Amino acid sequence: MFEGYTISYVYGLDGEKINIKIASPEVNGHQDILLVPLTNTNNRHYKMVMEWVEEGNTIIDNPPEGG
């Protein structure tokens, strides 16, 4: 479903997770990035990421230092 994509959490200024970032592979210097809000579990992209996780994949989680 997300072959070659990078999927990671995005943190707000308060250090809390706010989005999931879906980054496509770079092609000819272009990369598509989609931010999926964690607050809307009815979002179709959120559901797709959760299915991807259920298949055994992991969302990259690099919390900010000191957060």
C-alpha positions as CSV (number, residue, x, y, z in Angstrom):
1,M,0.0,0.0,0.0
2,F,2.8,2.4,0.9
3,E,5.7,0.8,-0.9
4,G,8.7,3.1,-0.8
5,Y,6.9,5.8,1.3
6,T,8.2,7.1,4.6
7,I,5.5,7.4,7.3
8,S,6.3,9.2,10.5
9,Y,4.7,11.2,13.4
10,V,4.8,15.0,13.4
11,Y,5.0,16.8,16.7
12,G,3.6,20.2,17.7
13,L,5.4,22.9,19.6
14,D,4.1,21.4,22.8
15,G,5.8,18.1,22.1
16,E,2.6,16.2,21.5
17,K,2.0,14.1,18.4
18,I,-0.4,16.0,16.0
19,N,-0.1,14.5,12.6
20,I,1.1,11.5,10.6
21,K,3.4,12.5,7.7
22,I,3.2,10.4,4.6
23,A,6.1,11.2,2.2
24,S,6.2,9.6,-1.2
25,P,9.5,8.5,-2.8
26,E,11.3,11.3,-4.5
27,V,11.1,11.2,-8.3
28,N,13.0,13.7,-10.5
29,G,13.5,16.0,-7.5
30,H,9.8,16.0,-6.5
31,Q,8.2,14.5,-3.4
32,D,4.6,14.5,-2.3
33,I,3.9,15.0,1.4
34,L,0.6,14.5,3.1
35,L,-0.1,15.4,6.7
36,V,-2.9,13.4,8.3
37,P,-4.4,14.8,11.5
38,L,-4.5,12.4,14.5
39,T,-7.7,14.1,15.7
40,N,-9.8,12.8,12.8
41,T,-9.9,9.0,12.9
42,N,-12.6,9.1,10.2
43,N,-10.1,10.5,7.7
44,R,-9.6,8.0,4.9
45,H,-5.8,8.5,4.9
46,Y,-5.8,7.9,8.7
47,K,-7.7,4.6,8.1
48,M,-5.3,3.6,5.4
49,V,-2.3,4.1,7.6
50,M,-3.9,2.2,10.5
51,E,-4.6,-0.7,8.1
52,W,-0.9,-0.5,7.0
53,V,0.1,-0.7,10.7
54,E,-2.2,-3.7,11.3
55,E,-0.3,-5.4,8.5
56,G,2.8,-5.3,10.7
57,N,4.3,-2.0,9.6
58,T,5.6,0.7,12.0
59,I,5.2,4.5,12.0
60,I,8.5,6.2,12.5
61,D,8.5,8.0,15.9
62,N,11.3,10.5,16.6
63,P,10.0,12.7,19.4
64,P,11.7,16.1,19.7
65,E,14.4,16.4,22.3
66,G,13.4,17.8,25.6
67,G,9.7,17.5,24.6
